[in-house]
Amino acid sequence: MDRSEIIRTVNSIFIERFEMEESDLTPEKKIIEDLQLDSLDLVDMIVGLQQKFGIMLRDNPEIRNVRTLEDVYDFFEKLAGEHPEIADKIK
Amino acid sequence: MILARSVAIYSATLLWALIFWSVFFLPVTAAFLLPAAKRRHRLRMFLLFFGLSTIRFAWRPFFRIDYEDRTEGFEGPGIVVADHRSAIDAFLVALPRRSAAQTVNGWPLKLPVLGPMARAAGYLNITAWDYDTLRARIEEVFSAGDPIISYPEGTRSESRKMNPFHSGIFRIAMELNVPVYMLCIAGNQHMPDRKFRFREFRNMKVRLLGPVTADEIRQCASAYALKMKVFRRMTDELASMDAELDHEETI
């Protein structure tokens, strides 16, 4: 699973669930400050990512450290490296 | 000058409060004898009259407030979302002339006279309650036919730029299937400031927009999507209102 596929999959959550424009989803965007997600929205984001990637994120402490979209891409790139089966689970 | 302005308007407000609550002391006391739902609705009516009359009688010498209703009828339950530049908003939200329960941080509920009144009127303490409790209390307000008024920025911005919105109230609008009205308040960014000083007296504009109907809300993919739709509409309207105020001041 390459990085461009991860970016496409992560961005699809923001487009479908939050009705964001693809052009707004640049890697440096801060999730809270720039995209204006609050704590309830973050729960929605994590639920969406869980469903999309077919994995549980609730107990993964690293997901709490993401600040920007790039951090989210990095997080899933690392996860996909450790768990190659994720590529088959993407919905 | 700041001190003189502040003393003048607080004196006028206090004097009007004394007159108002003296005149209505008996009816307000009687309202406390009513069953809970009726009592809350009746007290919300008194708070509405107090807000409207304060604007009309106590503040008239100091500034002008232009109110415009751009809805095609504002009735029934719903959520009114207001921008929040200053503490004066708690009075200005009376202008749509609907008795309503406001969402408040804890501190206004501790004010003398108004605090106990607001608590008894079913005002919604967003800092003390969890999501489910807040939702249940909002349903109670809706069952009386009243709307609620919410400030999704969470705190006063004291500037022309709105703070980001919290999503909770929009989630509740989606879950309870009620329309969202937008109350745009412009011109009041330093009236008063965060230290409750009146740095200036300026005319204000208050405009009720909407609603985002329950049907439109159902089509939103998430509370975030609804929140941002409302945020963008209000940002555009407030920019236009600020420009109108600036233009009027130069004439």
Interface residues (C-beta under 8 A of the other chain):
Chain A: E16 R17 F18 E19 Q36 L37 D38 L40 D41 D44
Chain B: P164 F165 H166 S167 G168 R171 C220 A221 S222 A223 Y224 A225 K227 M228 F231
